[in-house]
């Protein structure tokens, strides 16, 4: 079971998240499509789902599927800080926590560490 699951198609950022998760002792799995993400969710819900709101897959659809499939799972979306409209759409789709990519990057260890401390 992946404790941290992400919808992200940027392979360099995937590696960065994966390395941080590894250092924290967390299992990480990245998906590049919404269907793959949903498939992972049905196996066993992760503790944390991270969604790149700039992914080529439909990230808003991914948010909807996560909230329907694993309601207890923490969900975080990140995007460019200038994309205010997209941030609002993500919140409307069910993503309670949306932050700029820079903030996510700066606080990545703390954010991913929630997967260890959440029940």
N, C-alpha and C positions, 0 to 999 in steps of 0.2 A: 504494500500500500504506500502510495506517495503521500507524505504528510503535507507537502507543498505541491500544488498543481498549477500550471500556468498556461495561458493562451498567449503565445508570443512567437513571432516568426523571425525575429532578429537573432541570428545565431550567436552573435557576439554577446548580446545582452542575456541570452539563454545561458551561455557559459558563465557569465558573471553571477547570475542568480544561482546557478547550479553550484558554483564554487563556494559561494557564501553559505548556501544550505549545507553543503558537505562539511564545511568548517564548524557549523553549528550541530552537526550530527543528525541532520534531517535528510530524509529521502525526497528528492525533487524529480518531477517529471514535467516536461514541456510538450505541449501540443500545438500544432500549427493550424488545425481546423476545429470548428465548433463540434463536428461529429466526433472527432477523436477525443475532445475534452469531455463530451457527454458520455462517451464510452468509458472513460476513466472514472467518471463520477459514479457510474452504476456499479462498478466493481466494489469499491468501498470509499465512502466520502473522505476526502482529505480534510485536514484541519484548516487549511488556508488555500484559497484560490486567488491567483494574481492574473489580472487581465490587462494586456497592453491594448489600450483603447485605440491605438493606431495600427493594430494588426490588420493584415489584408483580409483575414477571415472576418466575419460579421461579429464584432465584439459585443454589440448591443444584444444580439440574439444569444450570444454566449452567457451574458449576464442573466437573461431571462431563464435560460436552461439551468444555470447553476442555482438560481433561487427556487426553481420548481423541483430540482432533483435533490438538493442537499441544503435544506433550509437552515440547518445549524452550522453550516460551513461559513467561516469568515471569508469575505470577498473584498478585494482591493483592486481598484482600477487606477492606472496611471496614464498620463498623456502629456502633451506639450502644454506648458503653462498658459499659452495664449488661446487655447481651445475651450473657451468658456461655454459655448453652446453644446459641444460634445460632452463636457462634464455634466451639464444639466440633463442631457439625454440619458447619460449613464445612470445618474441618480434616479431619474424617472423609471428606468428599466429595473431598478432594484439594487444598484450598487451603492451601499451606504457610505463607503469611504472611497473618495476619488482624490487623487493628488497629482501634482506635477511630477513628471519623470525625474527631475532633479531632486526633489524631496524624497521620492522613493529610493533613488540611488544613494543619497546621503544617509538615509536611515534604514537601509536594506537589512542589516543584521538584526536590528531591533524589530523590524516588521516581521521578518521571517521567524525570529525567535518566538513570536506569539504562537506558532504552531507547536512549540514544545510546552508552553505554559498553559494553553487553553485545554480544558477538559475534553 
